[in-house]
Amino acid sequence: MARTRRTVQHWPAVLRELTVSRVVDVTPTLRRITLTGSALAEFEVEGGIAAAFRSEGFDDSVKVLVPFDGEDRPPLPVQGPDRLEWGAAGGRPIAKDYTPRAASATELDLEFVRHGHGFASTWVETVAPGSLTWIVGPTRSSLWPEDIDAAILLADETALPAIGRLLDEWPEERTTETTIIVEVPTPESIVNLSAPSCGRVVWVHGRDAWVHTVEQVAWPEGDVFVWVAGEAGAVRRIRQFVSTERGVPKDLLDATGYWRD
Ligand SMILES: Cc1cc2nc3c(=O)[nH]c(=O)nc-3n(C[C@H](O)[C@H](O)[C@H](O)COP(=O)(O)OP(=O)(O)OC[C@H]3O[C@@H](n4cnc5c(N)ncnc54)[C@H](O)[C@@H]3O)c2cc1C
């Protein structure tokens, strides 16, 4: 049974070898890499065909497989027609979650927060056009819930790619009153978003300000869908507040810790 009112679709796990074609700094703290390659289409594997890349949900994620320090390639899982065998070729890779910001038959955009501490954020400082990259997924997509009256979305910078995608793909006929509260470190990290007339975007700086903003939002009438993604501790505080103080039921609350401080 679905956890929320969002319909979930499942896709087979496919390992794709792609090449970086562009590196663009969207802001000083967010780097977009564009990946390309024939592996975005379906391709032959031993024993069958691996499905083409597919991503239907604004908050889908792929695993980016990152090489260990000083190595060119990570230990890759072995691909079968509909499943992956992790560790089969000796060791498991470092695998980090990133949102497909935009995808077409020939290109995939991912956006990395340049926080400077971890494997993926260090790796993204080293990539250049021509670098090889391996991704797995998405293995599932959750669709926008249609039977709601309003939506409140809270994102920190790691979930900004999901918000950007949601707004870029917003259907003209969707008139759900939507408030989006985004936390970024400084005004330089604000990006242009294509908000629809039924939506407004509020930018805040600092995690406490992010949590406090939701406490001050005029709460809409009816079934309000709440989506939260960002630092796990702050997400927990927001989830607690909206469920106890605003009475948001579990099937209308989708809260995910994207990283842990
Ligand atoms: C479904 C999903 C989708 C996601 N989509 C994106 C996306 O599109 N873009 C994106 O940038 N991130 C995204 N993330 C978050 C990303 O996977 C994590 O930030 C991840 O930890 C980064 O890996 P790393 O190797 O750089 O750092 P790690 O090795 O995991 O962590 C190393 C250190 O860095 C700290 N750290 C990790 N992330 C951050 C951060 N963002 N800011 C400050 N410190 C940090 C950790 O606390 C730790 O101390 C997503 C996460 C999920 C679950």
The ligand as an SDF file (V2000), in Angstrom:
LIG
                    3D

 53 58  0  0  0  0  0  0  0  0999 V2000
   16.5260   11.4060   -2.5940 C   0  0  0  0  0  0  0  0  0  0  0  0
   17.7250   12.3370   -2.4560 C   0  0  0  0  0  0  0  0  0  0  0  0
   18.0010   13.2610   -3.4650 C   0  0  0  0  0  0  0  0  0  0  0  0
   19.0990   14.1350   -3.3320 C   0  0  0  0  0  0  0  0  0  0  0  0
   19.3510   15.0400   -4.3270 N   0  0  0  0  0  0  0  0  0  0  0  0
   20.4290   15.8610   -4.2250 C   0  0  0  0  0  0  0  0  0  0  0  0
   20.7450   16.7900   -5.2790 C   0  0  0  0  0  0  0  0  0  0  0  0
   20.0870   16.8400   -6.3320 O   0  0  0  0  0  0  0  0  0  0  0  0
   21.8160   17.6140   -5.0930 N   0  0  0  0  0  0  0  0  0  0  0  0
   22.5980   17.5630   -3.9550 C   0  0  0  0  0  0  0  0  0  0  0  0
   23.5550   18.3370   -3.8460 O   0  0  0  0  0  0  0  0  0  0  0  0
   22.3180   16.6880   -2.9610 N   0  0  0  0  0  0  0  0  0  0  0  0
   21.2780   15.8360   -3.0810 C   0  0  0  0  0  0  0  0  0  0  0  0
   21.0130   14.9340   -2.0840 N   0  0  0  0  0  0  0  0  0  0  0  0
   21.8740   14.9500   -0.8810 C   0  0  0  0  0  0  0  0  0  0  0  0
   23.1860   14.2190   -1.0990 C   0  0  0  0  0  0  0  0  0  0  0  0
   22.9290   12.8490   -1.4620 O   0  0  0  0  0  0  0  0  0  0  0  0
   23.9700   14.2860    0.2360 C   0  0  0  0  0  0  0  0  0  0  0  0
   24.2870   15.6110    0.5500 O   0  0  0  0  0  0  0  0  0  0  0  0
   25.2210   13.4390    0.2380 C   0  0  0  0  0  0  0  0  0  0  0  0
   25.5990   13.2340    1.5760 O   0  0  0  0  0  0  0  0  0  0  0  0
   26.3750   14.0680   -0.4910 C   0  0  0  0  0  0  0  0  0  0  0  0
   27.4330   13.1580   -0.4920 O   0  0  0  0  0  0  0  0  0  0  0  0
   28.9350   13.5830   -0.2390 P   0  0  0  0  0  0  0  0  0  0  0  0
   29.7500   12.3750   -0.6530 O   0  0  0  0  0  0  0  0  0  0  0  0
   29.2180   14.8840   -0.9150 O   0  0  0  0  0  0  0  0  0  0  0  0
   29.0280   13.8130    1.3200 O   0  0  0  0  0  0  0  0  0  0  0  0
   29.0880   12.6730    2.4670 P   0  0  0  0  0  0  0  0  0  0  0  0
   30.3420   11.8330    2.3010 O   0  0  0  0  0  0  0  0  0  0  0  0
   27.7990   11.9350    2.4720 O   0  0  0  0  0  0  0  0  0  0  0  0
   29.2270   13.5370    3.7830 O   0  0  0  0  0  0  0  0  0  0  0  0
   30.4890   14.0710    4.1910 C   0  0  0  0  0  0  0  0  0  0  0  0
   30.2780   15.1980    5.1670 C   0  0  0  0  0  0  0  0  0  0  0  0
   29.6330   16.2370    4.4700 O   0  0  0  0  0  0  0  0  0  0  0  0
   28.4640   16.6400    5.1550 C   0  0  0  0  0  0  0  0  0  0  0  0
   27.4430   16.9600    4.1270 N   0  0  0  0  0  0  0  0  0  0  0  0
   26.7860   16.1110    3.2870 C   0  0  0  0  0  0  0  0  0  0  0  0
   25.9350   16.7910    2.4950 N   0  0  0  0  0  0  0  0  0  0  0  0
   26.0510   18.0950    2.8500 C   0  0  0  0  0  0  0  0  0  0  0  0
   25.4440   19.2960    2.4010 C   0  0  0  0  0  0  0  0  0  0  0  0
   24.5370   19.2920    1.4130 N   0  0  0  0  0  0  0  0  0  0  0  0
   25.7990   20.4480    2.9860 N   0  0  0  0  0  0  0  0  0  0  0  0
   26.7310   20.4970    3.9690 C   0  0  0  0  0  0  0  0  0  0  0  0
   27.3570   19.3940    4.4570 N   0  0  0  0  0  0  0  0  0  0  0  0
   27.0320   18.2140    3.8910 C   0  0  0  0  0  0  0  0  0  0  0  0
   28.0570   15.4590    6.0170 C   0  0  0  0  0  0  0  0  0  0  0  0
   27.4140   15.8890    7.1760 O   0  0  0  0  0  0  0  0  0  0  0  0
   29.3740   14.8160    6.3410 C   0  0  0  0  0  0  0  0  0  0  0  0
   29.9270   15.4150    7.4940 O   0  0  0  0  0  0  0  0  0  0  0  0
   19.9330   14.0570   -2.1860 C   0  0  0  0  0  0  0  0  0  0  0  0
   19.6580   13.0980   -1.1970 C   0  0  0  0  0  0  0  0  0  0  0  0
   18.5700   12.2570   -1.3200 C   0  0  0  0  0  0  0  0  0  0  0  0
   18.2950   11.2260   -0.2350 C   0  0  0  0  0  0  0  0  0  0  0  0
  1  2  1  0
  2  3  1  0
  2 52  2  0
  3  4  2  0
  4  5  1  0
  4 50  1  0
  5  6  2  0
  6  7  1  0
  6 13  1  0
  7  8  2  0
  7  9  1  0
  9 10  1  0
 10 11  2  0
 10 12  1  0
 12 13  2  0
 13 14  1  0
 14 15  1  0
 14 50  1  0
 15 16  1  0
 16 17  1  0
 16 18  1  0
 18 19  1  0
 18 20  1  0
 20 21  1  0
 20 22  1  0
 22 23  1  0
 23 24  1  0
 24 25  2  0
 24 26  1  0
 24 27  1  0
 27 28  1  0
 28 29  2  0
 28 30  1  0
 28 31  1  0
 31 32  1  0
 32 33  1  0
 33 34  1  0
 33 48  1  0
 34 35  1  0
 35 36  1  0
 35 46  1  0
 36 37  1  0
 36 45  1  0
 37 38  2  0
 38 39  1  0
 39 40  1  0
 39 45  2  0
 40 41  1  0
 40 42  2  0
 42 43  1  0
 43 44  2  0
 44 45  1  0
 46 47  1  0
 46 48  1  0
 48 49  1  0
 50 51  2  0
 51 52  1  0
 52 53  1  0
M  END
$$$$
